Amino acid sequence: MAALRGEVFLKVGAEGVYVAALPRWRLGVALKMDAGSGPAAEVALSAILTRMGLAVPPGYARPAVTNRNGIVTGCWASADRAFDGVPALS
């Protein structure tokens, strides 16, 4: 994720698997999305990284949803309570 300037390296795999490496903390995060939804996984991983103390830009954490006419009809957002057990590392 270029927006985090080398703090995190991300890899998208097959079947809805997403992996993030955080070299400064010598830590990795793996996420498996049952439906393999790209936007949902990006929002979930952004929420995890935010809870860990990284400054994820809002465009990644809450991407817009548009209709066929390009009109914004909503946004993807995480259920923040789902990440209550994720500690901040900073």
C-alpha positions in Angstrom: 0.0 0.0 0.0 1.8 3.0 -1.3 -0.1 5.3 1.0 1.6 3.8 4.0 5.1 4.4 2.7 6.7 1.1 3.3 5.1 0.4 6.7 3.0 -2.4 5.2 3.4 -4.7 2.3 0.3 -6.3 1.0 -0.3 -9.4 -1.1 -3.6 -10.5 -2.6 -3.9 -14.2 -3.1 -6.5 -16.5 -4.7 -9.8 -17.5 -3.1 -10.1 -14.3 -1.0 -6.8 -14.5 0.9 -5.1 -11.2 1.8 -1.8 -10.9 3.6 -0.1 -7.9 5.1 3.5 -7.8 6.3 4.5 -5.2 8.9 8.4 -5.3 9.0 8.9 -2.7 11.7 6.9 -4.9 14.1 8.1 -8.2 12.6 4.4 -9.1 12.3 2.1 -10.5 9.6 -1.7 -10.4 9.2 -3.7 -12.8 7.1 -7.3 -12.4 6.2 -9.6 -14.8 4.5 -12.9 -13.6 3.0 -15.5 -16.3 2.5 -17.0 -14.6 -0.5 -13.6 -13.3 -1.8 -15.0 -9.8 -2.1 -12.2 -7.4 -2.9 -13.8 -4.2 -1.5 -14.9 -6.0 1.7 -11.4 -7.4 2.3 -9.8 -4.0 1.7 -12.1 -2.4 4.2 -11.5 -5.1 6.8 -7.7 -5.0 6.4 -7.8 -1.2 6.5 -9.7 -1.4 9.8 -7.2 -3.9 11.2 -4.2 -1.7 10.2 -5.9 1.4 11.6 -6.5 -0.4 14.9 -2.8 -1.2 14.9 -2.0 2.5 14.8 -1.3 3.0 11.1 -2.7 6.1 9.3 -4.8 4.4 6.6 -6.3 7.1 4.3 -10.1 7.3 4.4 -10.4 6.4 0.7 -9.2 2.9 1.6 -11.1 2.5 4.8 -14.4 3.8 3.4 -14.4 3.5 -0.4 -17.4 4.9 -2.3 -20.1 2.7 -3.8 -21.4 4.1 -7.1 -24.3 3.1 -9.3 -24.1 2.5 -13.1 -24.4 6.3 -13.6 -21.4 7.0 -11.5 -23.5 8.5 -8.7 -22.2 7.8 -5.2 -24.9 5.7 -3.4 -23.1 4.8 -0.2 -19.7 3.5 1.0 -18.2 0.3 2.3 -17.5 0.4 6.0 -16.2 -2.0 8.6 -18.2 -3.1 11.7 -15.7 -1.6 14.0 -16.7 -3.7 17.0 -15.5 -6.7 15.1 -11.9 -5.5 15.7 -12.2 -4.7 19.4 -9.6 -7.3 20.3 -7.0 -5.9 17.9 -4.4 -4.0 19.9 -2.6 -0.9 18.8 1.1 -1.5 18.2 2.3 2.1 18.0 
